[in-house]
Amino acid sequence: MHLQSHTRKKKGKTYTYYSIAESYWKDKKNKKKILFYLGSLTPLQEQQIRDTLKVTQSTDTFIATFDDIIFEDRWDYLDIAFLNHLWDKEWGLSEVFPLPDKTSNKRKKDIPTANVAKILTFCRCLNPGSYFSAVEWFGTTSCNHILGINGTHFNESRIYRELTVIEQQKKKIEQWLYQTLKKRNEESMRVIFYDLSDSYFEGRKCTLSKPGKTKANGFKENRIVLSLLVNSEGYPFSWEILDDYTSDVKTLTGNADQWKQKFNLPKVIMVFDRGMVSDDNLKHLENSKSYFYITALNKNQIADVDGANLKRFETFTEETTEDEIISKGLVKYDDSTYYEDIGVDNSNRRHVLVFNMDLFKSQRKIREKLIEKAINRLENERGALLNAKRSRERKPTEKRIDKILEKLKMQGYLDYRLERVDITGKNDTKIRSFNLSYWRKTQEIEKAHLKDGVWMIVTNISATVEPEEFRLGPEEFIKSYRDKNRVEEAFKEVKSFLKFKPTFVYSKEHVRAHYTICILSYLLDITVTNKLREQPIEGIGSVRKVHKTLKRSEIGKISVNGTKYSGKKLIPTTEEQKSILELFNCGYLVEGSYLRSFQ
């Protein structure tokens, strides 16, 4: 039945009358039968009758007031479903992990290893913390619906058991990523970037850790060293926690041999930081049939390179013009960078000298600022010595002053002298102290000025190397070495946003698995980052903003008081969310057919 309207004109006016009609099928035609006439209706009466008739059309339709609707619970949905799409559709990572019957002979696993790895990875991306907090977080999400698992079986003991299995799959994961990346874009695997970083444990000791000085947090009792290898697009494909780390320089050769064997590497170009440069390392790579390299020399090595001729920069100031720079034999690379290809030396190593005006200004400014800071500290020390309340000894005083200069790294630019003086104290007591005099080391500062803004690339790539596609020029060397910040960005992501530290596991295999989970999380994040770089979305500038935007689309459980009706509803997607889903070709995540499949 439905409400039907009829219009009539009477004395120039139009009147609307209503009736209740019923549709029926006769002689292959749809016909209507008027059941009874209602006459004219007010708008409110019309709407009330339509609502009443609607109730009669379906057993699922009922009458309720706004107060009858109960919002029972809610779960994060779209951010989880999005990461699940990246995991399976973009990278196919579930295929890497063993099926339940392959890892448990005693009883059937309630949750496959792949799903535990997924959940831990998603948690690292969205809510990094301890594995205990991962269990709590899991309960606030729709992971169990999306993955089709019984969430009651996801607990701490399950996590720790599966971390062991995840670690056992590490080599398989690395192989999978290497082959996938190579298949997608073989060119992206021609240049690879290697770097090291460190972290540390609080509390209990892990046998992987050793006492040592961290790069950002000073000396730590439980320091561990992380290595990472990424391709030219920033995607990771090999990582490790180093057992027997002694120095950056000594890690390169052993790892290079392992990569060659693990991946059956063809000829590739490896880019690494100057901290790993030693003659032995370079010779090892030169003797290898798998590696070309691009790196940079330490500052103290630059002056020894034939053709460097740093004296030509002695007149450079912050006002030095482009023409003056070019007149010194340099070629312009960009608005602030210039270079000279010095050529190949007698050891078949090619050097490219690079000068950057922004770096020049920065290094000059920082050095002068530190010198002034050190002078102020020395002046305060001088005042303390001349107003001493008790006698001072020479060696402890020198040690304290040396520590001031050492902390600011100014030993090479400032020097001092202590002259014994006698001070009259209270009651005419004699106090033995010192007068501190200090001065700038002018010659050393001028030598340092020659290197400001200067860095030196060293490579074994020349104009005659084979295969021909590896014959890069100076500008490509500069770009490649600058691009090494991709691996530095990866470490920043792993240690900052994904929070490798604090580490809440301590056995070797669990710590290694924890690092693997962090890397898989970074893999998903860099996938988003790279896509946004290719096709920016207005107002969505980062992977963090993507996660935050998608998080707002939750699934809620709704019921109606006094009825048997209840169900789940997805918060309608916004235009921003739709733009993200369209970019990653996963609009199906909010379609009814997909949502009904797991409700």
C-alpha positions as CSV (number, residue, x, y, z in Angstrom):
1,M,0.0,0.0,0.0
2,H,1.1,3.6,-0.6
3,L,-0.2,7.1,-0.3
4,Q,-1.3,8.5,-3.6
5,S,-2.0,12.2,-4.4
6,H,-4.6,13.6,-6.9
7,T,-4.9,17.3,-8.0
8,R,-8.0,19.1,-9.1
9,K,-8.6,22.7,-10.3
10,K,-11.6,24.5,-9.0
11,K,-12.3,28.2,-9.7
12,G,-8.7,28.8,-10.7
13,K,-7.2,27.1,-7.7
14,T,-5.4,23.8,-7.5
15,Y,-6.4,21.4,-4.7
16,T,-4.6,18.2,-3.6
17,Y,-6.5,15.1,-2.4
18,Y,-5.1,11.9,-1.1
19,S,-6.1,8.2,-1.2
20,I,-4.7,4.9,-0.1
21,A,-3.8,2.8,-3.1
22,E,-2.6,-0.8,-3.7
23,S,-0.6,-2.0,-6.6
24,Y,-1.3,-5.3,-8.3
25,W,-0.3,-7.2,-11.4
26,K,-2.9,-8.1,-14.1
27,D,-2.6,-9.0,-17.8
28,K,1.2,-8.4,-17.6
29,K,0.5,-4.9,-16.5
30,N,1.1,-3.0,-13.2
31,K,-2.2,-1.6,-12.0
32,K,-3.5,0.4,-9.0
33,K,-6.6,-0.1,-6.9
34,I,-7.9,2.7,-4.7
35,L,-8.8,1.2,-1.3
36,F,-10.3,4.4,0.2
37,Y,-10.2,8.1,-0.2
38,L,-8.7,10.4,2.5
39,G,-9.5,13.9,1.2
40,S,-7.1,16.8,1.8
41,L,-4.2,16.4,4.4
42,T,-1.9,18.8,6.1
43,P,1.8,18.3,5.5
44,L,2.2,16.7,9.0
45,Q,-0.7,14.3,8.4
46,E,0.8,13.4,5.0
47,Q,4.2,12.5,6.6
48,Q,2.6,10.6,9.4
49,I,0.6,8.4,7.1
50,R,3.6,7.8,4.8
51,D,5.7,6.7,7.9
52,T,2.9,4.4,9.1
53,L,2.6,2.8,5.7
54,K,6.4,2.3,5.6
55,V,6.2,0.3,8.8
56,T,3.8,-2.1,7.1
57,Q,6.1,-2.8,4.2
58,S,8.8,-4.8,6.0
59,T,9.2,-6.8,9.2
60,D,12.5,-4.9,9.7
61,T,10.8,-1.6,9.9
62,F,9.6,-0.3,13.3
63,I,8.7,2.8,15.1
64,A,11.2,4.3,17.6
65,T,12.0,7.6,19.1
66,F,15.5,9.1,19.1
67,D,15.9,8.1,22.8
68,D,15.1,4.5,22.0
69,I,18.3,4.2,19.9
70,I,21.2,2.9,22.0
71,F,24.9,3.2,20.9
72,E,26.4,0.2,22.6
73,D,30.0,0.1,21.5
74,R,32.5,1.2,18.8
75,W,35.7,-0.1,17.2
76,D,38.4,1.4,15.0
77,Y,37.8,0.3,11.5
78,L,39.0,2.2,8.4
79,D,42.6,2.7,9.5
80,I,42.9,-1.0,10.3
81,A,41.2,-2.1,7.1
82,F,43.5,0.3,5.1
83,L,46.7,-1.2,6.5
84,N,45.3,-4.7,6.0
85,H,44.8,-3.8,2.3
86,L,48.4,-2.6,2.1
87,W,49.7,-5.8,3.8
88,D,47.8,-8.2,1.5
89,K,47.0,-6.4,-1.7
90,E,50.1,-4.3,-2.0
91,W,52.8,-6.6,-0.6
92,G,51.2,-10.1,-0.2
93,L,53.0,-10.5,3.1
94,S,50.6,-13.2,4.5
95,E,52.1,-15.6,2.0
96,V,55.5,-15.4,3.7
97,F,54.3,-16.8,7.0
98,P,53.7,-20.5,7.6
99,L,50.2,-22.0,7.8
100,P,49.1,-23.1,11.3
101,D,49.7,-26.8,10.7
102,K,53.3,-26.0,9.8
103,T,54.2,-24.5,13.1
104,S,52.1,-26.5,15.6
105,N,52.0,-30.3,15.6
106,K,50.4,-30.7,18.9
107,R,47.1,-28.7,18.4
108,K,45.4,-26.5,15.9
109,K,46.4,-22.9,16.2
110,D,43.6,-20.5,17.1
111,I,45.3,-17.5,15.3
112,P,47.7,-18.0,12.4
113,T,51.2,-16.5,12.7
114,A,50.5,-14.2,9.7
115,N,47.6,-12.6,11.6
116,V,49.6,-12.1,14.8
117,A,52.3,-10.4,12.7
118,K,49.6,-8.3,11.1
119,I,48.1,-7.1,14.3
120,L,51.5,-6.3,15.9
121,T,52.5,-4.4,12.7
122,F,49.3,-2.4,12.6
123,C,49.6,-1.6,16.3
124,R,53.1,-0.3,15.7
125,C,51.8,2.0,13.0
126,L,48.8,3.2,14.9
127,N,49.5,2.9,18.6
128,P,53.1,1.9,19.4
129,G,53.8,0.6,22.9
130,S,54.4,-2.6,24.9
131,Y,53.0,-5.9,23.8
132,F,50.7,-5.8,26.8
133,S,49.2,-2.5,25.5
134,A,48.9,-4.2,22.1
135,V,46.4,-6.6,23.6
136,E,44.4,-3.7,25.1
137,W,44.5,-1.9,21.8
138,F,43.3,-4.9,19.9
139,G,40.1,-4.9,21.9
140,T,39.3,-1.4,20.7
141,T,39.6,-2.3,17.0
142,S,37.8,-4.4,14.4
143,C,40.8,-6.6,13.8
144,N,38.9,-9.7,14.8
145,H,36.2,-8.9,12.2
146,I,38.5,-7.9,9.4
147,L,40.9,-10.9,9.9
148,G,38.1,-13.4,10.8
149,I,39.6,-14.5,14.1
150,N,38.4,-15.1,17.6
151,G,39.9,-12.2,19.5
152,T,39.8,-14.0,22.8
153,H,42.8,-15.9,21.7
154,F,45.0,-12.8,21.2
155,N,46.9,-12.4,24.4
156,E,50.4,-11.8,25.7
157,S,51.4,-15.4,25.9
158,R,50.3,-15.9,22.3
159,I,52.3,-12.9,21.2
160,Y,55.5,-14.1,22.7
161,R,55.1,-17.6,21.3
162,E,54.5,-16.1,17.8
163,L,57.4,-13.7,18.1
164,T,59.7,-16.7,18.0
165,V,58.0,-18.0,14.8
166,I,58.1,-14.5,13.2
167,E,61.9,-14.3,13.8
168,Q,62.3,-17.7,12.1
169,Q,60.7,-16.2,9.0
170,K,63.0,-13.2,8.8
171,K,65.2,-14.5,6.0
172,K,62.1,-15.5,4.0
173,I,60.6,-12.0,4.5
174,E,63.8,-10.4,3.3
175,Q,63.9,-12.6,0.2
176,W,60.2,-11.9,-0.5
177,L,60.7,-8.1,-0.3
178,Y,63.9,-8.2,-2.4
179,Q,62.2,-10.2,-5.1
180,T,59.0,-8.2,-5.0
181,L,60.9,-4.9,-5.3
182,K,63.1,-6.2,-8.1
183,K,60.1,-7.5,-10.0
184,R,58.2,-4.1,-9.6
185,N,61.1,-1.9,-10.6
186,E,64.5,-3.5,-11.2
187,E,66.0,0.0,-11.7
188,S,65.2,0.8,-8.0
189,M,67.5,-2.0,-6.9
190,R,70.5,-0.7,-8.9
191,V,71.4,1.8,-6.1
192,I,71.0,0.6,-2.5
193,F,71.6,2.5,0.7
194,Y,73.1,1.1,3.9
195,D,73.4,2.7,7.3
196,L,73.7,1.9,11.0
197,S,71.9,3.3,14.1
198,D,71.6,2.4,17.7
199,S,69.2,2.0,20.5
200,Y,69.3,0.8,24.1
201,F,67.4,-1.1,26.8
202,E,66.2,0.1,30.1
203,G,66.2,-2.3,33.0
204,R,66.8,-6.0,32.3
205,K,69.8,-6.9,30.1
206,C,69.6,-8.6,26.7
207,T,72.5,-10.7,25.5
208,L,72.4,-8.7,22.3
209,S,73.3,-5.5,24.1
210,K,76.7,-4.3,25.2
211,P,77.9,-1.2,27.0
212,G,78.6,1.7,24.6
213,K,78.1,5.3,23.6
214,T,74.9,5.9,21.6
215,K,74.7,8.5,19.0
216,A,71.9,10.5,20.6
217,N,71.7,9.4,24.3
218,G,75.3,9.2,25.4
219,F,76.8,6.1,27.2
220,K,74.3,3.3,27.9
221,E,74.9,0.0,29.6
222,N,72.6,-1.9,27.3
223,R,73.3,-0.5,23.8
224,I,72.3,-2.4,20.6
225,V,73.3,-1.6,17.0
226,L,70.8,-1.8,14.2
227,S,71.6,-2.1,10.5
228,L,69.3,-1.4,7.6
229,L,69.4,-1.7,3.8
230,V,66.9,0.1,1.6
231,N,66.5,0.6,-2.2
232,S,66.5,3.9,-4.0
233,E,62.8,4.4,-3.3
234,G,63.3,3.9,0.4
235,Y,61.8,0.5,0.7
236,P,63.6,-1.8,3.2
237,F,64.6,-5.3,2.3
238,S,67.4,-6.3,4.7
239,W,67.9,-5.5,8.4
240,E,69.8,-6.9,11.4
241,I,70.7,-6.4,15.0
242,L,74.5,-6.7,15.1
243,D,75.9,-9.2,17.6
244,D,79.5,-8.4,17.6
245,Y,79.5,-4.7,16.8
246,T,82.8,-2.8,17.5
247,S,82.7,0.2,15.1
248,D,80.8,1.4,12.1
249,V,83.8,0.8,9.9
250,K,84.2,-2.9,10.7
251,T,80.5,-3.9,10.0
252,L,80.5,-3.1,6.2
253,T,82.7,-5.9,4.8
254,G,80.9,-8.8,6.6
255,N,77.5,-7.5,5.8
256,A,78.4,-6.9,2.2
257,D,79.5,-10.6,1.9
258,Q,76.2,-11.7,3.5
259,W,74.0,-9.7,1.2
260,K,75.9,-11.0,-1.9
261,Q,75.2,-14.6,-0.8
262,K,71.7,-14.0,0.6
263,F,70.3,-12.2,-2.5
264,N,72.7,-13.5,-5.2
265,L,73.3,-9.8,-5.9
266,P,74.1,-8.7,-9.4
267,K,76.2,-5.6,-9.9
268,V,74.8,-2.9,-7.7
269,I,75.8,0.5,-6.4
270,M,76.0,0.8,-2.6
271,V,75.8,4.2,-0.9
272,F,76.9,4.5,2.7
273,D,77.9,7.2,5.2
274,R,81.4,8.5,5.5
275,G,81.6,7.0,9.0
276,M,82.1,3.6,7.4
277,V,84.9,4.7,5.1
278,S,88.3,3.0,5.6
279,D,90.9,1.9,3.1
280,D,90.2,-1.8,4.0
281,N,86.4,-1.4,3.4
282,L,86.9,0.3,0.0
283,K,89.4,-2.3,-1.1
284,H,87.0,-5.1,0.0
285,L,84.2,-3.7,-2.1
286,E,86.6,-3.0,-5.0
287,N,87.7,-6.6,-5.0
288,S,84.1,-7.8,-5.0
289,K,82.3,-8.5,-8.2
290,S,79.0,-7.4,-6.8
291,Y,79.6,-3.8,-5.7
292,F,80.3,-0.3,-6.9
293,Y,80.2,2.2,-4.1
294,I,79.5,5.9,-3.6
295,T,80.5,7.5,-0.2
296,A,82.3,10.5,1.2
297,L,85.6,11.1,2.9
298,N,85.9,12.4,6.4
299,K,86.9,16.0,6.6
300,N,90.4,15.2,7.8
301,Q,91.0,13.1,4.6
302,I,90.0,15.7,2.1
303,A,93.2,17.7,2.1
304,D,95.2,14.6,1.3
305,V,93.4,14.1,-2.0
306,D,95.5,15.2,-5.0
307,G,93.7,18.1,-6.7
308,A,91.6,19.1,-3.7
309,N,93.5,22.4,-3.4
310,L,91.6,23.8,-0.5
311,K,93.8,26.9,-0.4
312,R,91.6,28.3,-3.2
313,F,88.8,28.7,-0.7
314,E,90.7,30.8,1.8
315,T,89.1,34.1,0.7
316,F,85.6,32.8,0.7
317,T,83.1,34.6,3.0
318,E,79.3,34.6,3.4
319,E,79.2,37.3,0.7
320,T,81.1,35.3,-1.9
321,T,79.3,35.3,-5.2
322,E,78.5,32.6,-7.7
323,D,81.0,34.0,-10.2
324,E,83.8,33.9,-7.6
325,I,83.0,30.2,-6.8
326,I,82.9,29.2,-10.5
327,S,86.2,31.1,-11.0
328,K,87.8,28.5,-8.7
329,G,87.2,25.7,-11.2
330,L,83.8,24.6,-9.9
331,V,80.7,23.7,-11.9
332,K,77.2,24.7,-10.7
333,Y,75.0,21.8,-9.6
334,D,72.1,23.8,-8.1
335,D,71.5,27.2,-6.4
336,S,73.8,26.5,-3.5
337,T,76.0,23.6,-4.6
338,Y,79.0,23.4,-6.9
339,Y,81.5,20.6,-7.8
340,E,84.7,19.7,-9.5
341,D,85.4,16.2,-10.9
342,I,89.0,15.7,-9.7
343,G,89.2,12.4,-11.7
344,V,90.7,9.0,-11.0
345,D,93.8,8.6,-8.8
346,N,96.5,5.9,-8.9
347,S,94.3,3.6,-6.8
348,N,91.5,3.8,-9.4
349,R,89.3,5.8,-7.0
350,R,87.4,8.7,-8.4
351,H,87.0,11.9,-6.3
352,V,84.4,14.7,-6.7
353,L,84.9,17.8,-4.6
354,V,81.6,19.5,-3.6
355,F,81.1,22.9,-2.2
356,N,77.8,24.1,-0.7
357,M,77.3,27.7,0.3
358,D,74.5,26.9,2.7
359,L,76.7,24.4,4.5
360,F,79.6,26.9,4.4
361,K,77.5,29.5,6.2
362,S,76.1,27.0,8.7
363,Q,79.5,25.6,9.6
364,R,81.0,29.1,10.0
365,K,78.1,30.2,12.2
366,I,78.1,27.1,14.4
367,R,81.8,27.2,14.9
368,E,81.8,30.8,15.9
369,K,78.9,30.3,18.2
370,L,80.6,27.4,19.9
371,I,83.9,29.4,20.3
372,E,82.0,32.2,21.9
373,K,80.2,29.8,24.2
374,A,83.5,28.2,25.2
375,I,85.0,31.6,25.8
376,N,82.1,32.5,28.1
377,R,82.6,29.2,30.0
378,L,86.3,29.9,30.3
379,E,85.6,33.5,31.5
380,N,83.3,32.1,34.2
381,E,86.0,29.6,35.2
382,R,88.5,32.4,35.4
383,G,86.3,34.4,37.7
384,A,85.8,31.4,39.9
385,L,89.5,30.8,40.2
386,L,90.2,34.5,41.1
387,N,87.5,34.4,43.7
388,A,88.3,31.0,45.1
389,K,87.4,30.3,48.7
390,R,90.0,27.5,49.0
391,S,93.3,26.6,47.4
392,R,93.2,24.9,43.9
393,E,95.5,22.2,42.5
394,R,96.8,22.4,38.9
395,K,95.8,19.0,37.6
396,P,92.1,19.0,38.7
397,T,91.8,22.5,37.4
398,E,93.3,21.6,34.0
399,K,91.1,18.5,33.9
400,R,88.0,20.6,34.5
401,I,89.0,23.2,31.8
402,D,89.8,20.4,29.3
403,K,86.4,18.9,29.9
404,I,84.7,22.2,29.0
405,L,86.6,22.4,25.8
406,E,86.1,18.7,25.0
407,K,82.4,18.9,25.5
408,L,82.1,21.8,23.1
409,K,84.7,20.2,20.7
410,M,86.8,23.3,20.9
411,Q,90.1,21.8,21.9
412,G,91.5,22.5,18.4
413,Y,90.4,26.2,18.4
414,L,91.1,27.5,21.8
415,D,94.1,27.2,24.1
416,Y,94.8,28.4,27.7
417,R,97.4,28.8,30.3
418,L,97.2,28.8,34.1
419,E,99.4,31.2,36.1
420,R,99.8,30.6,39.9
421,V,98.4,33.5,42.0
422,D,97.9,34.1,45.7
423,I,94.6,35.4,47.0
424,T,94.0,36.9,50.4
425,G,91.0,35.3,52.0
426,K,89.1,36.0,55.2
427,N,91.2,36.7,58.3
428,D,94.1,37.4,55.9
429,T,94.4,33.7,55.0
430,K,96.4,32.8,51.9
431,I,94.6,31.0,49.2
432,R,96.6,29.5,46.3
433,S,94.7,29.7,43.0
434,F,95.3,30.5,39.3
435,N,94.8,33.2,36.8
436,L,93.3,31.7,33.6
437,S,94.3,33.2,30.3
438,Y,93.0,31.9,27.0
439,W,93.3,32.7,23.3
440,R,92.0,31.6,19.9
441,K,94.2,29.2,17.8
442,T,94.1,31.5,14.8
443,Q,96.0,29.2,12.4
444,E,93.9,26.2,13.3
445,I,90.7,28.2,12.8
446,E,91.9,29.4,9.4
447,K,92.7,25.8,8.4
448,A,89.2,24.8,9.5
449,H,87.7,27.6,7.4
450,L,89.3,26.1,4.3
451,K,87.0,23.0,4.7
452,D,83.8,24.9,5.5
453,G,81.1,23.9,3.0
454,V,83.4,21.4,1.4
455,W,82.8,17.6,1.2
456,M,84.4,15.0,-1.0
457,I,82.7,12.0,-2.8
458,V,84.8,8.9,-3.4
459,T,83.7,6.1,-5.7
460,N,85.1,3.2,-7.7
461,I,82.9,4.2,-10.7
462,S,84.8,5.6,-13.6
463,A,84.0,6.4,-17.2
464,T,85.2,3.0,-18.3
465,V,83.4,0.6,-15.8
466,E,81.3,-2.2,-17.1
467,P,78.4,-2.6,-17.5
468,E,77.9,0.7,-19.3
469,E,74.7,1.7,-17.4
470,F,76.8,2.2,-14.3
471,R,78.9,4.9,-15.8
472,L,77.5,7.7,-13.7
473,G,78.6,11.3,-13.8
474,P,79.5,13.7,-10.9
475,E,75.9,15.1,-10.7
476,E,74.5,11.6,-10.3
477,F,77.1,10.9,-7.5
478,I,76.0,14.0,-5.7
479,K,72.3,13.1,-6.0
480,S,72.9,9.5,-4.9
481,Y,74.8,10.5,-1.8
482,R,72.2,13.1,-0.9
483,D,69.5,10.4,-1.3
484,K,71.1,8.3,1.4
485,N,68.8,10.3,3.7
486,R,66.2,7.7,2.7
487,V,67.8,5.2,5.1
488,E,68.3,7.9,7.7
489,E,64.6,8.7,7.4
490,A,63.8,5.0,7.9
491,F,65.8,4.9,11.1
492,K,64.1,8.0,12.3
493,E,60.7,6.5,11.6
494,V,61.6,3.2,13.3
495,K,63.0,4.8,16.4
496,S,60.7,7.8,16.7
497,F,57.2,7.2,15.3
498,L,57.2,3.4,15.5
499,K,59.1,3.5,18.9
500,F,61.7,0.7,18.7
501,K,62.6,2.0,22.2
502,P,61.4,1.4,24.8
503,T,61.9,-2.3,24.1
504,F,59.7,-4.6,26.3
505,V,61.2,-7.9,25.2
506,Y,64.7,-9.2,26.2
507,S,65.4,-12.6,24.7
508,K,67.5,-12.5,21.5
509,E,64.9,-13.9,19.2
510,H,62.1,-11.7,20.6
511,V,64.2,-8.5,20.2
512,R,65.1,-9.5,16.7
513,A,61.4,-10.2,15.9
514,H,60.5,-6.8,17.5
515,Y,62.9,-5.1,15.0
516,T,61.3,-7.1,12.2
517,I,57.8,-5.9,13.2
518,C,59.2,-2.3,13.3
519,I,60.6,-2.7,9.8
520,L,57.3,-4.1,8.5
521,S,55.5,-1.2,10.0
522,Y,57.9,1.2,8.3
523,L,57.3,-0.7,5.0
524,L,53.6,0.1,5.2
525,D,54.3,3.7,6.2
526,I,56.8,4.4,3.4
527,T,54.3,2.8,0.9
528,V,51.9,5.6,1.9
529,T,54.5,8.3,2.0
530,N,55.8,7.4,-1.5
531,K,52.3,7.4,-2.9
532,L,51.6,10.8,-1.5
533,R,54.8,12.1,-3.0
534,E,53.6,10.9,-6.4
535,Q,50.0,12.1,-6.1
536,P,49.6,14.6,-3.2
537,I,46.2,15.0,-1.6
538,E,45.3,18.5,-0.5
539,G,45.4,18.7,3.3
540,I,46.9,15.2,3.7
541,G,50.7,15.8,3.8
542,S,51.9,12.8,5.8
543,V,51.3,9.2,6.7
544,R,50.4,10.3,10.2
545,K,47.6,12.5,8.8
546,V,46.4,9.5,6.7
547,H,46.1,7.3,9.8
548,K,44.5,10.1,11.8
549,T,42.0,10.8,9.0
550,L,41.0,7.2,8.5
551,K,40.8,6.5,12.2
552,R,37.6,8.7,12.4
553,S,35.7,6.2,10.4
554,E,34.7,3.7,13.1
555,I,32.2,0.8,13.3
556,G,29.5,1.2,16.0
557,K,27.1,-1.3,17.4
558,I,23.5,0.1,17.6
559,S,20.4,-1.4,19.2
560,V,16.8,-0.2,19.7
561,N,15.4,-0.3,23.2
562,G,12.5,-2.6,23.7
563,T,13.1,-4.5,20.4
564,K,15.2,-7.4,19.2
565,Y,16.9,-5.2,16.7
566,S,20.7,-4.5,16.8
567,G,23.4,-4.2,14.3
568,K,26.7,-2.6,13.3
569,K,27.0,0.6,11.3
570,L,30.0,2.3,9.7
571,I,30.4,6.1,10.3
572,P,29.9,7.6,6.8
573,T,33.1,8.4,5.0
574,T,34.2,12.0,4.5
575,E,35.5,13.4,1.2
576,E,39.1,13.3,2.6
577,Q,38.7,9.6,3.5
578,K,37.3,8.9,0.0
579,S,40.3,10.7,-1.6
580,I,42.7,8.4,0.3
581,L,40.8,5.3,-0.5
582,E,40.6,6.3,-4.2
583,L,44.4,7.0,-4.3
584,F,45.2,3.5,-3.0
585,N,42.4,1.8,-5.0
586,C,40.7,0.4,-1.9
587,G,37.2,2.0,-2.1
588,Y,35.8,-1.4,-1.6
589,L,36.6,-1.2,2.1
590,V,33.5,1.0,2.7
591,E,31.2,-0.8,0.3
592,G,28.2,-2.7,1.8
593,S,29.1,-6.0,0.2
594,Y,32.5,-6.0,1.8
595,L,31.2,-4.8,5.2
596,R,28.5,-7.4,5.3
597,S,31.1,-10.2,4.7
598,F,32.4,-9.9,8.2
599,Q,29.6,-8.5,10.3
